[in-house]
Amino acid sequence: MGSQPGEGIIAHETPPHQVDLPAYRIGRYPVTNRQYAVFLKQERRQEVPDKRVWMLREPPADKLDHPVVGVSWHDARTYCEWLFRQTGRRYRLPTEAEWEKAARGAEGWRYPWGDDWEDGRCHHSSDRTQPVTAFPEGTSAYGCCEMLGNVQEWTSTLWGSDPKATAFPYPYRVNDGREDLEAEQRLPVVYRVHRGGSHRDDRSKLRCSARGYAAPSSMIGWRGFRVVLDVEEGEAHAEDRQRPETR
Protein backbone atom coordinates (compact mmCIF):
# COMPACT_ATOMS: atom_id res chain seq x y z
CA MET A 1 0.00 0.00 0.00
CA GLY A 2 1.23 3.52 -0.76
CA SER A 3 3.92 4.91 -3.05
CA GLN A 4 7.60 5.68 -3.06
CA PRO A 5 8.28 9.44 -2.78
CA GLY A 6 8.91 10.96 -6.19
CA GLU A 7 7.78 13.45 -8.79
CA GLY A 8 4.03 13.88 -8.77
CA ILE A 9 3.60 11.76 -5.63
CA ILE A 10 1.87 13.58 -2.77
CA ALA A 11 3.33 13.08 0.70
CA HIS A 12 0.15 11.56 2.14
CA GLU A 13 0.55 8.64 -0.31
CA THR A 14 3.90 7.66 1.21
CA PRO A 15 5.67 5.54 2.31
CA PRO A 16 4.93 2.15 0.73
CA HIS A 17 4.14 -0.49 3.33
CA GLN A 18 2.57 -3.92 3.68
CA VAL A 19 -0.95 -4.33 5.06
CA ASP A 20 -2.43 -7.73 5.89
CA LEU A 21 -6.19 -7.97 5.39
CA PRO A 22 -8.75 -10.64 6.27
CA ALA A 23 -10.67 -12.29 3.43
CA TYR A 24 -13.37 -10.16 1.82
CA ARG A 25 -15.33 -9.85 -1.41
CA ILE A 26 -15.60 -6.59 -3.30
CA GLY A 27 -17.87 -5.57 -6.17
CA ARG A 28 -16.47 -6.26 -9.61
CA TYR A 29 -17.99 -2.93 -10.71
CA PRO A 30 -19.18 0.27 -9.04
CA VAL A 31 -22.90 0.27 -8.22
CA THR A 32 -24.84 1.20 -11.36
CA ASN A 33 -27.89 3.37 -11.97
CA ARG A 34 -29.85 0.20 -12.71
CA GLN A 35 -28.98 -1.29 -9.31
CA TYR A 36 -29.56 1.95 -7.44
CA ALA A 37 -32.99 2.35 -9.05
CA VAL A 38 -34.14 -0.91 -7.43
CA PHE A 39 -33.06 0.49 -4.07
CA LEU A 40 -34.96 3.75 -4.68
CA LYS A 41 -38.15 1.92 -5.63
CA GLN A 42 -38.17 0.12 -2.31
CA GLU A 43 -36.91 2.98 -0.16
CA ARG A 44 -39.33 5.74 -1.09
CA ARG A 45 -37.95 8.21 1.42
CA GLN A 46 -34.43 7.96 0.00
CA GLU A 47 -33.36 11.05 -1.92
CA VAL A 48 -32.85 10.72 -5.67
CA PRO A 49 -29.22 11.35 -6.74
CA ASP A 50 -29.92 14.14 -9.27
CA LYS A 51 -33.50 15.29 -9.84
CA ARG A 52 -32.46 17.07 -13.03
CA VAL A 53 -31.43 13.72 -14.53
CA TRP A 54 -33.56 11.13 -12.75
CA MET A 55 -37.26 11.33 -13.67
CA LEU A 56 -39.91 9.73 -11.45
CA ARG A 57 -37.08 8.05 -9.54
CA GLU A 58 -35.80 6.44 -12.74
CA PRO A 59 -32.39 7.07 -14.35
CA PRO A 60 -32.03 7.91 -18.05
CA ALA A 61 -32.73 4.81 -20.14
CA ASP A 62 -29.40 5.15 -21.92
CA LYS A 63 -27.42 5.27 -18.66
CA LEU A 64 -28.69 2.24 -16.78
CA ASP A 65 -25.26 0.63 -16.80
CA HIS A 66 -23.37 3.82 -15.93
CA PRO A 67 -22.15 4.11 -12.34
CA VAL A 68 -24.56 5.92 -10.08
CA VAL A 69 -23.24 9.37 -9.15
CA GLY A 70 -24.44 12.23 -7.00
CA VAL A 71 -24.59 10.05 -3.91
CA SER A 72 -23.24 11.11 -0.55
CA TRP A 73 -21.18 8.90 1.74
CA HIS A 74 -24.30 8.52 3.87
CA ASP A 75 -26.37 7.48 0.83
CA ALA A 76 -23.78 4.83 0.00
CA ARG A 77 -23.91 3.43 3.53
CA THR A 78 -27.72 3.42 3.46
CA TYR A 79 -27.57 1.37 0.25
CA CYS A 80 -25.30 -1.15 2.00
CA GLU A 81 -27.71 -1.37 4.92
CA TRP A 82 -30.57 -1.98 2.48
CA LEU A 83 -28.59 -4.81 0.85
CA PHE A 84 -28.16 -6.38 4.27
CA ARG A 85 -31.92 -6.28 4.86
CA GLN A 86 -32.52 -7.81 1.43
CA THR A 87 -29.97 -10.60 1.70
CA GLY A 88 -29.12 -11.12 5.36
CA ARG A 89 -25.44 -10.70 4.45
CA ARG A 90 -23.17 -7.91 5.70
CA TYR A 91 -22.46 -5.37 2.99
CA ARG A 92 -20.49 -2.19 3.60
CA LEU A 93 -18.16 0.32 1.98
CA PRO A 94 -14.57 -0.83 1.48
CA THR A 95 -11.79 0.54 3.62
CA GLU A 96 -9.20 2.33 1.51
CA ALA A 97 -6.79 -0.55 2.16
CA GLU A 98 -9.31 -3.05 0.79
CA TRP A 99 -9.97 -0.81 -2.19
CA GLU A 100 -6.26 -0.43 -2.95
CA LYS A 101 -5.58 -4.17 -2.72
CA ALA A 102 -8.43 -4.89 -5.13
CA ALA A 103 -7.07 -2.26 -7.51
CA ARG A 104 -3.37 -3.08 -7.60
CA GLY A 105 -3.18 -6.75 -6.56
CA ALA A 106 -0.67 -8.46 -4.33
CA GLU A 107 2.19 -7.28 -6.55
CA GLY A 108 1.37 -3.65 -5.76
CA TRP A 109 1.16 -2.44 -9.35
CA ARG A 110 0.92 1.28 -10.05
CA TYR A 111 -2.13 0.68 -12.27
CA PRO A 112 -4.62 -2.20 -12.17
CA TRP A 113 -3.01 -3.74 -15.27
CA GLY A 114 0.67 -3.23 -14.37
CA ASP A 115 3.33 -0.61 -13.68
CA ASP A 116 3.26 1.04 -17.11
CA TRP A 117 0.50 3.31 -18.39
CA GLU A 118 -1.43 1.95 -21.37
CA ASP A 119 -4.02 3.96 -23.26
CA GLY A 120 -7.52 2.54 -23.61
CA ARG A 121 -7.64 0.84 -20.23
CA CYS A 122 -9.71 3.40 -18.30
CA HIS A 123 -12.00 6.37 -18.89
CA HIS A 124 -10.41 9.78 -18.26
CA SER A 125 -10.09 13.33 -19.61
CA SER A 126 -13.81 13.51 -20.37
CA ASP A 127 -16.89 15.42 -19.27
CA ARG A 128 -19.17 12.41 -18.79
CA THR A 129 -19.32 8.87 -17.47
CA GLN A 130 -19.26 5.64 -19.46
CA PRO A 131 -20.88 2.24 -18.78
CA VAL A 132 -19.02 0.22 -16.17
CA THR A 133 -18.26 -2.48 -18.76
CA ALA A 134 -16.67 -0.09 -21.28
CA PHE A 135 -13.03 -0.81 -20.40
CA PRO A 136 -12.53 -4.54 -19.74
CA GLU A 137 -8.83 -4.12 -20.60
CA GLY A 138 -8.40 -2.23 -17.33
CA THR A 139 -9.44 -5.14 -15.11
CA SER A 140 -7.23 -5.69 -12.07
CA ALA A 141 -5.49 -8.92 -11.10
CA TYR A 142 -8.43 -9.66 -8.80
CA GLY A 143 -10.99 -9.24 -11.58
CA CYS A 144 -12.19 -5.78 -10.54
CA CYS A 145 -13.12 -3.27 -13.24
CA GLU A 146 -13.29 0.51 -13.25
CA MET A 147 -10.74 0.95 -10.47
CA LEU A 148 -9.30 4.01 -12.20
CA GLY A 149 -11.23 6.80 -13.90
CA ASN A 150 -14.95 7.08 -14.67
CA VAL A 151 -16.02 7.84 -11.09
CA GLN A 152 -14.35 8.43 -7.76
CA GLU A 153 -15.41 5.85 -5.19
CA TRP A 154 -16.25 6.40 -1.54
CA THR A 155 -14.42 4.37 1.09
CA SER A 156 -15.25 4.04 4.77
CA THR A 157 -11.92 5.59 5.81
CA LEU A 158 -11.54 8.92 7.60
CA TRP A 159 -9.25 11.59 6.21
CA GLY A 160 -9.68 13.83 9.25
CA SER A 161 -10.92 17.37 9.85
CA ASP A 162 -8.21 19.39 8.11
CA PRO A 163 -8.38 19.38 4.29
CA LYS A 164 -4.72 20.38 4.12
CA ALA A 165 -3.36 17.44 6.12
CA THR A 166 -4.71 14.00 6.90
CA ALA A 167 -5.07 13.04 10.54
CA PHE A 168 -4.18 9.48 9.58
CA PRO A 169 -0.87 9.28 7.73
CA TYR A 170 0.65 5.99 6.64
CA PRO A 171 1.27 3.30 7.59
CA TYR A 172 -2.37 2.27 7.45
CA ARG A 173 -3.61 0.85 10.75
CA VAL A 174 -7.19 -0.31 10.95
CA ASN A 175 -7.51 0.26 14.72
CA ASP A 176 -6.13 3.80 15.04
CA GLY A 177 -9.49 5.57 14.58
CA ARG A 178 -9.44 6.00 10.81
CA GLU A 179 -12.30 3.51 10.43
CA ASP A 180 -14.57 5.26 12.92
CA LEU A 181 -17.93 5.31 11.15
CA GLU A 182 -19.47 7.65 13.72
CA ALA A 183 -16.78 10.34 13.76
CA GLU A 184 -19.26 13.05 12.76
CA GLN A 185 -20.94 12.69 16.13
CA ARG A 186 -17.82 13.91 17.94
CA LEU A 187 -16.05 16.11 15.37
CA PRO A 188 -17.42 19.37 13.94
CA VAL A 189 -15.86 18.76 10.51
CA VAL A 190 -15.11 15.41 8.88
CA TYR A 191 -13.77 14.32 5.50
CA ARG A 192 -13.81 10.79 4.11
CA VAL A 193 -11.37 9.23 1.66
CA HIS A 194 -12.37 8.48 -1.91
CA ARG A 195 -10.29 6.54 -4.42
CA GLY A 196 -9.82 5.90 -8.11
CA GLY A 197 -10.11 9.33 -9.71
CA SER A 198 -12.81 10.15 -12.24
CA HIS A 199 -13.54 10.81 -15.90
CA ARG A 200 -12.58 14.45 -15.31
CA ASP A 201 -8.97 13.64 -14.40
CA ASP A 202 -6.05 13.42 -16.76
CA ARG A 203 -3.77 10.38 -16.66
CA SER A 204 -1.21 12.07 -14.40
CA LYS A 205 -3.70 11.90 -11.51
CA LEU A 206 -4.70 8.28 -12.01
CA ARG A 207 -2.83 5.60 -10.06
CA CYS A 208 -3.95 2.98 -7.58
CA SER A 209 -2.29 4.69 -4.61
CA ALA A 210 -3.78 8.17 -5.15
CA ARG A 211 -5.98 9.40 -2.32
CA GLY A 212 -8.71 12.04 -2.32
CA TYR A 213 -11.13 13.32 0.29
CA ALA A 214 -14.54 14.98 0.53
CA ALA A 215 -17.20 15.87 3.06
CA PRO A 216 -19.53 12.88 3.64
CA SER A 217 -22.50 15.03 2.62
CA SER A 218 -20.93 15.84 -0.75
CA MET A 219 -23.05 14.79 -3.75
CA ILE A 220 -21.26 15.42 -7.02
CA GLY A 221 -21.67 14.09 -10.53
CA TRP A 222 -18.38 12.21 -10.70
CA ARG A 223 -18.39 10.20 -7.47
CA GLY A 224 -20.04 6.86 -6.77
CA PHE A 225 -19.15 3.71 -4.81
CA ARG A 226 -18.80 -0.05 -4.81
CA VAL A 227 -19.59 -2.45 -2.00
CA VAL A 228 -17.76 -5.04 0.07
CA LEU A 229 -19.28 -8.25 1.38
CA ASP A 230 -17.87 -9.54 4.64
CA VAL A 231 -16.80 -13.17 4.41
CA GLU A 232 -17.75 -15.44 7.28
CA GLU A 233 -14.87 -17.39 8.86
CA GLY A 234 -16.20 -20.75 7.77
CA GLU A 235 -16.82 -19.50 4.26
CA ALA A 236 -13.30 -18.14 4.03
CA HIS A 237 -11.78 -21.47 5.06
CA ALA A 238 -13.89 -23.26 2.48
CA GLU A 239 -12.44 -21.15 -0.35
CA ASP A 240 -9.51 -22.29 -2.43
CA ARG A 241 -6.84 -20.05 -0.90
CA GLN A 242 -5.03 -19.79 -4.22
CA ARG A 243 -7.92 -17.98 -5.83
CA PRO A 244 -8.38 -14.19 -5.58
CA GLU A 245 -10.54 -13.25 -2.61
CA THR A 246 -12.06 -10.21 -4.32
CA ARG A 247 -14.98 -10.67 -6.68
Contacts in CASP RR format, 6 or more apart in sequence:
PFRMAT RR
TARGET T0000
AUTHOR 0000-0000-0000
METHOD contacts of the structure
MODEL  1
MGSQPGEGIIAHETPPHQVDLPAYRIGRYPVTNRQYAVFLKQERRQEVPD
KRVWMLREPPADKLDHPVVGVSWHDARTYCEWLFRQTGRRYRLPTEAEWE
KAARGAEGWRYPWGDDWEDGRCHHSSDRTQPVTAFPEGTSAYGCCEMLGN
VQEWTSTLWGSDPKATAFPYPYRVNDGREDLEAEQRLPVVYRVHRGGSHR
DDRSKLRCSARGYAAPSSMIGWRGFRVVLDVEEGEAHAEDRQRPETR
1 16 0 8 1.000
1 17 0 8 1.000
1 18 0 8 1.000
1 19 0 8 1.000
1 97 0 8 1.000
1 100 0 8 1.000
1 101 0 8 1.000
1 170 0 8 1.000
1 171 0 8 1.000
1 172 0 8 1.000
1 209 0 8 1.000
2 13 0 8 1.000
2 14 0 8 1.000
2 15 0 8 1.000
2 16 0 8 1.000
2 17 0 8 1.000
2 100 0 8 1.000
2 170 0 8 1.000
2 209 0 8 1.000
3 9 0 8 1.000
3 13 0 8 1.000
3 14 0 8 1.000
3 15 0 8 1.000
3 16 0 8 1.000
3 207 0 8 1.000
3 209 0 8 1.000
4 14 0 8 1.000
4 15 0 8 1.000
4 16 0 8 1.000
5 11 0 8 1.000
5 14 0 8 1.000
5 15 0 8 1.000
8 204 0 8 1.000
10 210 0 8 1.000
10 211 0 8 1.000
12 165 0 8 1.000
12 166 0 8 1.000
12 169 0 8 1.000
12 170 0 8 1.000
12 211 0 8 1.000
13 170 0 8 1.000
13 209 0 8 1.000
13 210 0 8 1.000
13 211 0 8 1.000
14 170 0 8 1.000
15 170 0 8 1.000
15 171 0 8 1.000
17 170 0 8 1.000
17 171 0 8 1.000
17 172 0 8 1.000
19 97 0 8 1.000
19 101 0 8 1.000
19 171 0 8 1.000
19 172 0 8 1.000
21 97 0 8 1.000
21 98 0 8 1.000
21 101 0 8 1.000
22 231 0 8 1.000
22 236 0 8 1.000
23 231 0 8 1.000
23 236 0 8 1.000
23 239 0 8 1.000
23 245 0 8 1.000
24 94 0 8 1.000
24 98 0 8 1.000
24 228 0 8 1.000
24 229 0 8 1.000
24 230 0 8 1.000
24 231 0 8 1.000
24 245 0 8 1.000
24 246 0 8 1.000
25 228 0 8 1.000
25 229 0 8 1.000
25 231 0 8 1.000
25 245 0 8 1.000
25 246 0 8 1.000
25 247 0 8 1.000
26 94 0 8 1.000
26 98 0 8 1.000
26 99 0 8 1.000
26 102 0 8 1.000
26 142 0 8 1.000
26 144 0 8 1.000
26 226 0 8 1.000
26 227 0 8 1.000
26 228 0 8 1.000
26 229 0 8 1.000
26 246 0 8 1.000
26 247 0 8 1.000
27 144 0 8 1.000
27 226 0 8 1.000
27 227 0 8 1.000
27 228 0 8 1.000
27 229 0 8 1.000
27 246 0 8 1.000
27 247 0 8 1.000
28 143 0 8 1.000
28 144 0 8 1.000
28 145 0 8 1.000
28 247 0 8 1.000
29 67 0 8 1.000
29 132 0 8 1.000
29 133 0 8 1.000
29 144 0 8 1.000
29 145 0 8 1.000
29 146 0 8 1.000
29 226 0 8 1.000
30 67 0 8 1.000
30 68 0 8 1.000
30 132 0 8 1.000
30 146 0 8 1.000
30 150 0 8 1.000
30 151 0 8 1.000
30 153 0 8 1.000
30 224 0 8 1.000
30 225 0 8 1.000
30 226 0 8 1.000
31 67 0 8 1.000
31 68 0 8 1.000
31 76 0 8 1.000
31 79 0 8 1.000
31 224 0 8 1.000
31 225 0 8 1.000
31 226 0 8 1.000
31 227 0 8 1.000
32 64 0 8 1.000
32 65 0 8 1.000
32 66 0 8 1.000
32 67 0 8 1.000
32 68 0 8 1.000
32 132 0 8 1.000
33 59 0 8 1.000
33 60 0 8 1.000
33 63 0 8 1.000
33 64 0 8 1.000
33 65 0 8 1.000
33 66 0 8 1.000
33 67 0 8 1.000
33 68 0 8 1.000
34 59 0 8 1.000
34 64 0 8 1.000
34 65 0 8 1.000
35 68 0 8 1.000
36 49 0 8 1.000
36 59 0 8 1.000
36 68 0 8 1.000
36 71 0 8 1.000
36 79 0 8 1.000
37 57 0 8 1.000
37 58 0 8 1.000
37 59 0 8 1.000
37 64 0 8 1.000
39 46 0 8 1.000
39 79 0 8 1.000
39 82 0 8 1.000
40 46 0 8 1.000
40 48 0 8 1.000
40 57 0 8 1.000
41 57 0 8 1.000
42 82 0 8 1.000
43 78 0 8 1.000
43 82 0 8 1.000
46 75 0 8 1.000
46 78 0 8 1.000
47 75 0 8 1.000
48 54 0 8 1.000
48 57 0 8 1.000
49 68 0 8 1.000
49 69 0 8 1.000
49 70 0 8 1.000
49 71 0 8 1.000
49 75 0 8 1.000
49 219 0 8 1.000
50 69 0 8 1.000
50 70 0 8 1.000
50 221 0 8 1.000
53 59 0 8 1.000
53 60 0 8 1.000
54 60 0 8 1.000
59 66 0 8 1.000
59 68 0 8 1.000
63 129 0 8 1.000
65 131 0 8 1.000
65 132 0 8 1.000
65 133 0 8 1.000
66 129 0 8 1.000
66 130 0 8 1.000
66 131 0 8 1.000
66 132 0 8 1.000
67 129 0 8 1.000
67 132 0 8 1.000
67 146 0 8 1.000
67 150 0 8 1.000
67 151 0 8 1.000
67 224 0 8 1.000
68 224 0 8 1.000
68 225 0 8 1.000
69 129 0 8 1.000
69 151 0 8 1.000
69 220 0 8 1.000
69 221 0 8 1.000
69 222 0 8 1.000
69 223 0 8 1.000
69 224 0 8 1.000
70 219 0 8 1.000
70 220 0 8 1.000
70 221 0 8 1.000
70 223 0 8 1.000
70 224 0 8 1.000
71 79 0 8 1.000
71 154 0 8 1.000
71 219 0 8 1.000
71 223 0 8 1.000
71 224 0 8 1.000
71 225 0 8 1.000
72 216 0 8 1.000
72 217 0 8 1.000
72 218 0 8 1.000
72 219 0 8 1.000
73 93 0 8 1.000
73 154 0 8 1.000
73 192 0 8 1.000
73 214 0 8 1.000
73 216 0 8 1.000
73 217 0 8 1.000
73 218 0 8 1.000
74 216 0 8 1.000
74 217 0 8 1.000
75 219 0 8 1.000
76 93 0 8 1.000
76 154 0 8 1.000
76 224 0 8 1.000
76 225 0 8 1.000
77 92 0 8 1.000
77 93 0 8 1.000
77 181 0 8 1.000
79 225 0 8 1.000
79 227 0 8 1.000
80 91 0 8 1.000
80 92 0 8 1.000
80 93 0 8 1.000
80 227 0 8 1.000
81 91 0 8 1.000
83 89 0 8 1.000
83 91 0 8 1.000
83 227 0 8 1.000
84 90 0 8 1.000
84 91 0 8 1.000
89 229 0 8 1.000
89 230 0 8 1.000
90 229 0 8 1.000
90 230 0 8 1.000
91 227 0 8 1.000
91 228 0 8 1.000
91 229 0 8 1.000
91 230 0 8 1.000
92 156 0 8 1.000
92 227 0 8 1.000
92 228 0 8 1.000
92 230 0 8 1.000
93 154 0 8 1.000
93 155 0 8 1.000
93 156 0 8 1.000
93 225 0 8 1.000
93 227 0 8 1.000
93 228 0 8 1.000
94 102 0 8 1.000
94 155 0 8 1.000
94 156 0 8 1.000
94 226 0 8 1.000
94 227 0 8 1.000
94 228 0 8 1.000
95 155 0 8 1.000
95 156 0 8 1.000
95 157 0 8 1.000
95 174 0 8 1.000
95 179 0 8 1.000
96 155 0 8 1.000
96 156 0 8 1.000
96 157 0 8 1.000
96 172 0 8 1.000
96 193 0 8 1.000
96 195 0 8 1.000
96 211 0 8 1.000
97 157 0 8 1.000
97 172 0 8 1.000
97 174 0 8 1.000
98 155 0 8 1.000
98 228 0 8 1.000
99 147 0 8 1.000
99 153 0 8 1.000
99 155 0 8 1.000
99 195 0 8 1.000
99 196 0 8 1.000
100 195 0 8 1.000
100 208 0 8 1.000
100 209 0 8 1.000
101 142 0 8 1.000
101 246 0 8 1.000
102 140 0 8 1.000
102 142 0 8 1.000
102 144 0 8 1.000
102 147 0 8 1.000
102 246 0 8 1.000
103 112 0 8 1.000
103 140 0 8 1.000
103 144 0 8 1.000
103 147 0 8 1.000
103 148 0 8 1.000
103 195 0 8 1.000
103 196 0 8 1.000
103 208 0 8 1.000
104 110 0 8 1.000
104 111 0 8 1.000
104 112 0 8 1.000
104 140 0 8 1.000
104 141 0 8 1.000
104 208 0 8 1.000
104 209 0 8 1.000
105 112 0 8 1.000
105 140 0 8 1.000
105 141 0 8 1.000
105 142 0 8 1.000
106 141 0 8 1.000
107 114 0 8 1.000
107 141 0 8 1.000
108 208 0 8 1.000
109 115 0 8 1.000
109 141 0 8 1.000
109 208 0 8 1.000
110 116 0 8 1.000
110 207 0 8 1.000
110 208 0 8 1.000
110 209 0 8 1.000
111 117 0 8 1.000
111 118 0 8 1.000
111 121 0 8 1.000
111 148 0 8 1.000
111 206 0 8 1.000
111 207 0 8 1.000
111 208 0 8 1.000
112 121 0 8 1.000
112 122 0 8 1.000
112 138 0 8 1.000
112 139 0 8 1.000
112 140 0 8 1.000
112 141 0 8 1.000
112 144 0 8 1.000
112 147 0 8 1.000
112 148 0 8 1.000
112 208 0 8 1.000
113 121 0 8 1.000
113 137 0 8 1.000
113 138 0 8 1.000
113 139 0 8 1.000
113 140 0 8 1.000
117 203 0 8 1.000
118 137 0 8 1.000
120 135 0 8 1.000
120 137 0 8 1.000
120 138 0 8 1.000
121 135 0 8 1.000
121 137 0 8 1.000
121 138 0 8 1.000
121 148 0 8 1.000
122 135 0 8 1.000
122 138 0 8 1.000
122 146 0 8 1.000
122 147 0 8 1.000
122 148 0 8 1.000
122 149 0 8 1.000
122 150 0 8 1.000
122 206 0 8 1.000
123 129 0 8 1.000
123 130 0 8 1.000
123 134 0 8 1.000
123 135 0 8 1.000
123 149 0 8 1.000
123 150 0 8 1.000
123 199 0 8 1.000
124 148 0 8 1.000
124 149 0 8 1.000
124 198 0 8 1.000
124 199 0 8 1.000
124 200 0 8 1.000
124 201 0 8 1.000
124 202 0 8 1.000
124 203 0 8 1.000
124 206 0 8 1.000
125 199 0 8 1.000
125 200 0 8 1.000
125 201 0 8 1.000
125 202 0 8 1.000
125 203 0 8 1.000
126 199 0 8 1.000
126 200 0 8 1.000
127 199 0 8 1.000
127 200 0 8 1.000
128 199 0 8 1.000
129 150 0 8 1.000
129 151 0 8 1.000
129 199 0 8 1.000
129 222 0 8 1.000
130 150 0 8 1.000
130 199 0 8 1.000
132 145 0 8 1.000
132 146 0 8 1.000
132 150 0 8 1.000
133 145 0 8 1.000
134 150 0 8 1.000
135 145 0 8 1.000
135 146 0 8 1.000
135 150 0 8 1.000
136 145 0 8 1.000
138 145 0 8 1.000
138 147 0 8 1.000
138 148 0 8 1.000
139 145 0 8 1.000
140 147 0 8 1.000
141 244 0 8 1.000
142 244 0 8 1.000
142 245 0 8 1.000
142 246 0 8 1.000
143 244 0 8 1.000
143 246 0 8 1.000
143 247 0 8 1.000
144 246 0 8 1.000
147 196 0 8 1.000
147 208 0 8 1.000
148 196 0 8 1.000
148 197 0 8 1.000
148 206 0 8 1.000
148 207 0 8 1.000
148 208 0 8 1.000
149 196 0 8 1.000
149 197 0 8 1.000
149 198 0 8 1.000
149 199 0 8 1.000
149 201 0 8 1.000
149 206 0 8 1.000
150 198 0 8 1.000
150 199 0 8 1.000
151 197 0 8 1.000
151 198 0 8 1.000
151 199 0 8 1.000
151 221 0 8 1.000
151 222 0 8 1.000
151 223 0 8 1.000
151 224 0 8 1.000
152 194 0 8 1.000
152 195 0 8 1.000
152 196 0 8 1.000
152 197 0 8 1.000
152 198 0 8 1.000
152 212 0 8 1.000
152 222 0 8 1.000
152 223 0 8 1.000
152 224 0 8 1.000
153 194 0 8 1.000
153 195 0 8 1.000
153 196 0 8 1.000
153 223 0 8 1.000
153 224 0 8 1.000
153 225 0 8 1.000
153 226 0 8 1.000
154 192 0 8 1.000
154 194 0 8 1.000
154 223 0 8 1.000
154 224 0 8 1.000
154 225 0 8 1.000
155 192 0 8 1.000
155 193 0 8 1.000
155 194 0 8 1.000
155 195 0 8 1.000
156 179 0 8 1.000
156 181 0 8 1.000
156 192 0 8 1.000
157 168 0 8 1.000
157 178 0 8 1.000
157 179 0 8 1.000
157 192 0 8 1.000
157 193 0 8 1.000
158 167 0 8 1.000
158 168 0 8 1.000
158 177 0 8 1.000
158 178 0 8 1.000
158 179 0 8 1.000
158 180 0 8 1.000
158 183 0 8 1.000
158 190 0 8 1.000
158 191 0 8 1.000
158 192 0 8 1.000
158 193 0 8 1.000
159 166 0 8 1.000
159 167 0 8 1.000
159 168 0 8 1.000
159 191 0 8 1.000
159 192 0 8 1.000
159 193 0 8 1.000
159 211 0 8 1.000
159 212 0 8 1.000
159 213 0 8 1.000
160 166 0 8 1.000
160 167 0 8 1.000
160 168 0 8 1.000
160 183 0 8 1.000
160 187 0 8 1.000
160 190 0 8 1.000
160 191 0 8 1.000
160 213 0 8 1.000
161 167 0 8 1.000
161 187 0 8 1.000
161 188 0 8 1.000
161 189 0 8 1.000
161 190 0 8 1.000
161 191 0 8 1.000
163 191 0 8 1.000
163 213 0 8 1.000
166 211 0 8 1.000
166 213 0 8 1.000
167 178 0 8 1.000
168 176 0 8 1.000
168 177 0 8 1.000
168 178 0 8 1.000
172 178 0 8 1.000
177 183 0 8 1.000
183 190 0 8 1.000
184 190 0 8 1.000
184 216 0 8 1.000
189 215 0 8 1.000
190 215 0 8 1.000
190 216 0 8 1.000
191 213 0 8 1.000
191 214 0 8 1.000
191 215 0 8 1.000
191 216 0 8 1.000
192 213 0 8 1.000
192 214 0 8 1.000
192 215 0 8 1.000
192 216 0 8 1.000
193 211 0 8 1.000
193 212 0 8 1.000
193 213 0 8 1.000
194 212 0 8 1.000
194 213 0 8 1.000
194 214 0 8 1.000
194 223 0 8 1.000
195 210 0 8 1.000
195 211 0 8 1.000
195 212 0 8 1.000
196 206 0 8 1.000
196 208 0 8 1.000
196 210 0 8 1.000
197 205 0 8 1.000
197 206 0 8 1.000
197 210 0 8 1.000
197 212 0 8 1.000
198 222 0 8 1.000
198 223 0 8 1.000
199 222 0 8 1.000
200 222 0 8 1.000
214 220 0 8 1.000
214 223 0 8 1.000
229 247 0 8 1.000
231 239 0 8 1.000
231 245 0 8 1.000
236 245 0 8 1.000
239 245 0 8 1.000
END
